[in-house]
Amino acid sequence: MAGGISIHVVDVTRGLPAAGMKVEIFKVGGEKIAAGVLSHQGLLDHSVVRGENVELGNYKVVFHIGQFYCQLGYALPEEFPFLYVVPFRFGVSDVEQHYHLPLKVSPWGFSLFRGG
């Protein structure tokens, strides 16, 4: 797949895709270019995956991790869960390349990298 930004999130506490997690993508210094909740496969189904509105520049993805785990019924501190909202900034230096962001997450940590 050429161009675009894709998101794939796996909840490592359950070994399942993070279906229902809210995710937003912003152009840094600009507007929100994508938002939604992850599918049953843990994927963001949005036209940004195919490159729509993706230009050269810096981006920020916001993962709503605390809200996700609260919806699942995890016993987290109501006011201040350890991970609540996790922003991740990255740069797009070539709009012909695809930027895949796989996130492995738990209520206490995460791992995120540029995948293939």
N, C-alpha and C positions, 0 to 999 in steps of 0.2 A: 504494500500500500504506500503510495507516494503522498507526501504532505499530510498535514493534520496533526491533531493532538488527541491521544486516546488515554483513557483512565481505566485501570483494572484494580479493584481492591479485594483482598482476601482477609477475612477475619481469622487470624491464626488461633484464637482461643477455641473456636469451634471447627476449624478446618473447612470453612465454607466461604463462598463469595459474600461480600458485605452488601447484600441486597437491601435497598431502602436507605442507604447512607446518602445524605445530601452533599453535593459537590458543586462548586462554582469555579469558573475560570475567568480571570480578568486580564486585560492588557494593562500592564503597570503604567500608571499615569493616564489611563483611559477608562473605557467602559467595560462592563461585564459582557463577555462574548459567549458564555455558555453557562447553563445551570440545569440541575435536575437531580433526580434520585437514581441510584444505581439499580440496574436490572437484576433479575434473578441470577445472572451470571457475574454480577459485580462490575458490570461495564456501564459507562456513561453513554447512553444512546442520544447523540446530538450531532448535528451537521458539522461541528468543529472537527469531528473525527475524520471527515473527508476533506478538511482544509478550509472550510468556509470561515471567513473573517480572521484567518491566521496570516499574519504579516511578520516581517522581520521585527525583532524587538524582545522586550522582557515581559514575562507573564507571571501570574500568581494563581496557583490552584489552592482553593480553600476546602479542606475536608472537615466536615462537621462530625467529629468522632465521638465526643461526649454525648451528643443528642442521640446518635446511633445506638450506643450501648445502653443508654437509659431506656430507649424504646424496646430493647431486648429484655429489659428487666434486670440488668446487672445492678448490684448494690453498690452504687458509686455515691460519693458525697454529693448531696443535692446542689449545694451552692458552688463548690469548687472542685470538680473532678480533675484528676491529674492531666488528662488530655481532653480539652474541650473543643477548641477549633485549632486545626493545624494548617498554617499557610506554608506553601512551598513555592519559592521563586526560581525561575529558570529562563534561559534565553533561547530564542529561535534564531539561528544564524543562517539557515537555509530552508526556505519554505517548500522546497521540493522534497525534503526529508520528512519522515514521519517521526513524531516525538511520542513515544509510548511511555506512560508513567505507571508502572506497577507498584502498588502500595501493599505492604503486609502490615497488619495493624492488630493491636490489642488495646485494652483500656490503659495500659501502662507503657506502651512504646510503639514505635513504627520503624519501618525500613522502606525507603523510596529511592529509586534510581531510574535512569533512562534505559528502558528495555529495548528489545529488538522486535 
